[in-house]
């Protein structure tokens, strides 16, 4: 079994409820994660997505940290090409100052997924190619070594130790290895690809102040329920949202599983929907324990970051409680 379990919540909105409720649900879920013994709780960054309320991860992380006492809190992640590194350093400096020893800085290289979002953010697709440069600048703001802007200091961040993690999108694995930082890689449906990325990361890893040896966090959907069928139904709302986004161009709020199962679907929608249901770790506690043992053996991961979203919050919390039991948290 992977020795550490953590949660990522994307603040998915639910049909018929305002985005504010999704954000409140995220904070409540963080409290539950702490009670259940999860290692960290991370939030994400998405812009102009109707189905996701989490657009300002540093702000939401502050709310989560204020509502909890022990669990580590961070981002999975801040999309660095969307921001100035100085501002990111300042934000995390404030977080670490207020909640010392509990803040993680997960960083990704994605930019807005449509031209309109990129223009609104003042960014282009080419900005993702500057991620490695931006990451070095950000780390320099934290340790005080940046030289590009003499006499400028990232306060109160300078001198604070804030663990940084790199999300393995695009060239992220190689960048994490060269920077000597922990790697976050998913998803578990593409196990062979994930294993390949991890092997490359470990082979290329260079020790740094951020890490003396490779550290791998694998991420993916995990659903646990009394029966395999009940666990599969936890997956239904997200699978349908993904199919909808790929056929109709927008990522919608989550709908109840029973509504989705009664929907008429085109052949393409059905194909994408069924694909969205396959390959995830799901089932009873015994079945999930066996599947996670396989993940551990294949990847050698140090940590599992669970990213499950669904409409039924009661079923979601029950799933996380069962997973905590499986892992012996």
Steps between C-alpha positions, in 0.01 A plus 500: 500500500619854425606646834338843472151594380387853417199668337460754222162671469422709192190663651273345238163670479178300514192556288250727675750635754707821490880498469519630858366166622778315318759713678337441838490127421875510433568650842275243670669218311838624622378475859387143434833413335684622807276297728556189288878533508581605142845655460417805285204680349553689175285729287527583129497788251247519215376807317161556333385140550129483594550168678788613722489772768868478593653789307722658770696220671707715735183664634319169540807340661491776761138419581580129524802556723299728728231232538746222587779454752747229397456382141737643239329737257605597151430527132482244226583733359563865436546530123820702504481626137185691600682701769808703581735289714545787746126510569485122548794518743328776696172308517665186632715703734184637657350152524811351659528793741141451616510118504865408559613152406175408326516656152589326171555675168390274214580659162385423146588626153154518340347817360131575437341236279327742261625803313255725681623392843863543398433849368314593820800380702742681271668173403558288191565132436873569477510614861494137614846464345635749755397287796850378586632856492211623712547217748867591547401862555233403752743284698748787489245735656455251783868442580614853422730405213316662208712761324268622224350774715765646735370649824159331455396244762201267524374582846407321722605198292875549482679252723195281565511129418190425292507157333452525123353223283489484119200362310607271216315667214697514176866529590424527872676175595831606350470843655428351842802270468736781399371721782527217755135531602221250574290392203120468481387273216168350387268360408483138610304391192815540290716285727768418240542867411514601866766237569705621203487860625602395851795296373624794296463735796694271732776447243545873439453624858761742633511555878427857606405699810141403412569126515795267551329211318204446266152522649202384295133583557264306273154651455172356384139416568427245772143397595418259784150380590318198647468348151691535175188635329455770766864599455451521123203734546725741689693534173194570283457882546862582415506259207192668355643851550813401310296346218281812486803729484653307213182491292345838585799717591413587861577330830171499694411469869461148635161331466357212708599154378139386464422790265803428286423131472157588359633745238488422129852515354638515152742225401794736552372616839450140608851407388659788691281441803590132523867584451473744790381220726779254422844458653442674832577340834158410637306227676455360848763553768657163421502566125649847541768372738609249234497765224703746708752228579546463125545877461761501776689208344495649149585860588689486831318823584561671832151650517153470346304819427132411459310727260147353507201726432132404499153650546409305814709651779384238749624220275825691442570539871413135560745406225778701665420344838522151352823587321646624828417162654657318205821697552495467877502875557 
